[in-house]
Amino acid sequence: MGNPERKPHYVRHCFASCLIVACAACLALTITFGSVAAAETRTWTLDLPPCQILSENGVDTVTFTGSEPYFAEEGRPLVPYLVYKTELNDGIRVQNVLLEDRSGQEQHDGLRLPVVILQEDPLRPVTMLPGWYPAQTHSWQVEQNADGSTTLIIRVFPFYTQPETLASLYYRRYVFAIESVHSAARMTRVSLDRALYATGDPVGIEVIVNNDDMAQDLLIHFTVRKLDSGAMVAELPPVYLDDVSGQAACQAVWTPPRTVAGDFQLEATVTDMGGTILDTRFLYVVIRLQEEIHAATPTTITPAPVPTQPILPAPEAHVRVPVAAWLGGAAGLAVLLVSVLLLLRRRRRYK
């Protein structure tokens, strides 16, 4: 057995070591949870009004209160859609808008909707394309206002139709999850070098980023999707911005195949080096065949006007802690538990 006189001295040192480890573990917990406190998920429930059907000369037009006609793709049925918007607080950056639930289905059969014609003087007759339309349930974007504030815009597509069978479906309730994060880094400008492109022409993109907080490394990601379906067409290599403090700019080029034409949506996203989305912006890219350029204009895909007053109710915010935070906290508690067990074992040894 060891010298009893050494016991108090050793125990004091062992206890002090454990106390330091415990404090470090608590600090790790505080840092881990504190770093994700700004992440939020907001739930929006949208109850849509009944649809109205107007039949005239064998053509059925579907509308409902607040709806707009969806002129996105030539040859598709003219369906209605709704636009909702809400103002975002300063520093809030939307990461994603996810559909959590869709219910209240109504079925309408035998409807013959008008076909979308975008050209003023088509070179050939426009025929209705087959298949269920639209392919997407919703789309979203963040709009920069003149006063520096931002507005989240959600476009909801509650009415779907299949021209070859004359079957249609309408959904009355949508529940969305809006994922956002508080960030000082934002895109102040995303622009294209042209308003209209011919097939095969390179699409030039310019992004200006501003970071009002501590300098950090950023990545700019670019994704191109079909406007009507949301299907991915291209994903460009990310652009790396080093130690951004204040304003920084970058350029990228998308060179589509010469056979690619249509209406596309360019998504530009800013992330930190860990992959956290800090800001997202959208642009419309219009590509036409050479012989169609004289008849097509960029305004044919301009989104419907956004209502002047917010329609969405105030969302409920729920903080979601990422898995990494739970793992960090568990590791800190494990270190604390092992330290206490070692202290008890040493004390029994010197009794």
Secondary structure, DSSP 8 states (H G I E B T S, - for coil): ---TTHHHHHHHHHHHHHHHHHHHHHHHHHHHHHTTTT-EEEEEEEE----EEEEETTEEEEE-TT-EE---STTSB--EEEEEEEEE-TTEEEEEEEEEEEEEEEEEES----B----SS-SS------S-B---SEEEEEEE-TTS-EEEEEEE--EEEETTTTEEEEEEEEEEEEEEEE-SEEEEEEEES-S-EETT--EEEEEEEEEEEEEEEEEEEEEEEETTT--EEEEEEEEEEEEEEEEEEEEEEE---TT--EEEEEEEEEEETT--EEEEEEEEEEEE-GGGTTT--GGGG------SS--S---EEE----HHHHHHHHHHHHHHHHHHHHHHHHHHHT-
